[in-house]
Amino acid sequence: MNYYEEYKKKHITLDDALSMVKSNTDICVGLAVIEPIDFMSRLHEVADRVENVNILTCLNMSNYKFFSQPDMKGHFTNCGWFYTPMMRKAHSHGTCSYIPNHLHISARDRLSYKKPNIFIATSAPMDKHGYFNLSLSVTYEREFLEAADIVILEVSDNYPRTCGDTNIHISEVDYVYETNRKVPVFPYAPSSEKDVTIGNYIAELIKDGSTIQLGIGGIPNAVASALGNKKDLGVHTELFNDGMLNLIEAGVITNRKKTLHKGKSITTMIMGSQKLYDFVDQNPGVEVLRGSYVNDPNIVGRNYKMVSINTTLEVDLTGQCCSESLGTKQFSGTGGQADTAIGSQNSVGGKSIIALYSTTKNKKTGEVISKIVPTLMLGAGVSLSRNDVDYIVTEYGTARLTGCTIRERVNNLIGIAHPDFRGELRKEANELMLW
């Protein structure tokens, strides 16, 4: 078969792709850096002829007009598996809605409710064998691509070709159009003094030969920086980032001691610097696999000495973690926190670690408040139940909760709260009979 002739038949313009958007349809787009940015940047242009269009997204790369403008209400809804700052700001317009989920079953759950009319994502170009490459994420993309009525790829020469579940044959694709857009890059987030302190506490819990899962941001970057003296670490992670690349270059991550996918770093998505994207390009040492597999707690738990490191917004004195909302206000999302936290505790020698600062400032009043609280804020979403919490870490130390009574949990958590709030926390715990 002449794949290039097939490519020509399926080649369209961006205007053609936009013309396929109809009222009352669901459109699923690729996650984060494989989001079809050219398509989404112009989606608002068809608002005058459509209504009730759902755009399923995760980690929007831009403040697109189709959801950021108040007059888009009724025309489009940005249905997000994870809220970004842009979505938080636009939520009051009625143009955004959160999809509660655990990452490893996010695709399955949505598809059981409604299948997409269109799937569209950015890919690396087709090779001589007729394969495109989804490059930097197959978190949920494969499942939606396989279920969609129409599959469109926004093709860019600037995207790396990665190994794993990322290859898509032209026979699976209905239309393609081209862009010269580069991959969005994310500067390595600097770590604050608190981040470094927390990172050092967490590093003490990670033993040689462990397999790790890290996120993105100041605390995860501080953890990566604190692991420089470790040996033979492995990677099985939701997100592969620059912190892990630094540890590979330093000889800390070798993947030699892994019991699952030995010798390889396993991930479901990649975000970071251009250096990171160049590193993963055609690199068989990094495999991008489906989120339904990578984040499955049963799979996570098959890694020996699996250590999951996540952050939270608020934790109550019994151990409940709210990592996604401020009261009823959606802030981010559950993502894979419960997946990896539960999975790591099923691992032989495994640990789950939840990190947070001990305090924050109330944005309205400027008042300093404790992030360890007697009860979660009214309306808060429980991202990780108290039954599934292992270690909690702040800049004041580490609290182990596994196997502890409520009385023991209260004592341990107050011990790592900010000193200014410990007396009040103790008083409120007694009033609530948390013992």
MOVEN-V229058 format. One record per helix or strand of 2 or more residues. SS is the DSSP state (~ for helix, > for strand). FROM is the first residue (numbers start at 1). TO is the last residue. If there is no record, write none. Layout:
# MOVEN-V229058
<<SS,FROM,TO> <SS,FROM,TO>>
This chain:
# MOVEN-V229058
<<~,3,10> <~,14,19> <>,26,29> <~,32,34> <~,37,49> <>,53,57> <~,65,68> <~,70,72> <>,76,80> <~,85,93> <>,96,98> <~,103,113> <>,118,124> <>,131,133> <~,141,147> <>,150,156> <>,163,164> <>,167,169> <~,170,172> <>,175,179> <~,193,205> <>,211,213> <~,218,225> <>,233,240> <~,242,249> <>,265,270> <~,274,280> <>,286,288> <~,291,294> <~,297,300> <>,306,311> <>,314,316> <>,321,322> <>,325,326> <>,329,330> <~,337,345> <>,351,355> <>,359,361> <>,368,370> <>,372,373> <~,386,388> <>,391,394> <>,397,400> <~,406,415> <~,419,431>>
